[in-house]
């Protein structure tokens, strides 16, 4: 049985591109919710659930980032 890889190598630019795409998708779905109030209620719930899931993915990406603040005397950043 095949398995998915659980470790990925992505550059900072790759992550930024993914985040931008997720935010664009959230924007489009949000706009659709406000523009067409006459749609069926279940479609709105599905869109809202999808938006929530996209926000969760953005949160996971954010939480896996390591933000560096100060650098010690060696010039190597220390996590803050």
N, C-alpha and C positions, 0 to 999 in steps of 0.2 A: 504494500500500500504506500502510495506517495505521501509525502509530508511537505508542508510549507516551510520555507526558511523562516527562522525566527530572529535572524540578525540581518540588518540591511545597512549598506553603506551609501549614505546620501550626503551630498555637500550642503553647505548652508544655503546656497542658491537653489538647490533642489527643494529644500524645506520651505523656503520663501515662496517658491512657485506653487507648491502644494497648498500652502496657507492662503495665498492670493486666490487660487482657484476655488477653494472652499468658501472663502468670503464672498466671491462673486456669485456662487451658487446660492448662498444664504440670501444675498441681496435680491437675486431674481425671484426666489421663492417668496420672500417677504413682500416684494412688490406685487406679486400675483395675489397674495392674500388681501392686500388693501385695494387693489384695482377691481377685483371681481367679487363683490360681496354676495352676489346672487348665486354663486356656485353652490353645489350641494355641500352640506355641512361635513360629510365624511371626507370629502376631498380636502377641505381646510384642515381637518384633523390629521390627515395623512401628511400634508405639507408641513404642518407644525411639528409633527413627530420627526420628519426628515430634517427640518431645521435644527431641532434639538439634538439629533444624532450628529449632524455636521459640527455643531458647537462642541459636542463631547470629543470629537476627533481633534478639533483645534486645541481643546484643553489638554488632551493627551500629548500632542506635539509640544505645546508650551511647557508642560510639566517635565518633559524629557530633556529640555534644553538646560545647559549649565551656563549660568551667567557669572561672568568674572568681573570683579570690581577692582581690587587693588592688586598690585604686583609687589612681591617681596624683593629683597636686594638682588636676587639672581635674575630678576626680570620675568620670572615665571608667574603667571597669574595664580592667585589663590581663590578658591571658590568662596563666595560670600553668602 
